[in-house]
């Protein structure tokens, strides 16, 4: 699974942007729903973040990733690993939002 990590609200303000769809509430629920669905199917969820963003990562999002990391059927992949390498090792690709990783998954 590839996603967009929500930033702290202050980061959006610094850039002059409104807090948009990729807010912690939506991103957290997305992760939890996908994990639950995959658990029901007996599949594992692999989360590949685009990059390490440090302190600008929203703390509620960081919290849910840490929570999932302690559960079965979840693996967080180092952001430095190639997206293509992850895609080639997986049965399916889920991207939020629809990004190049979705296109790579479709062509693999």
Beta strands, then each sheet from edge to edge (+ up, - down):
strand 1: 2-3
strand 2: 45-48
strand 3: 74-77
strand 4: 95-96
sheet 1: 1+ 4+
sheet 2: 2+ 3+
end
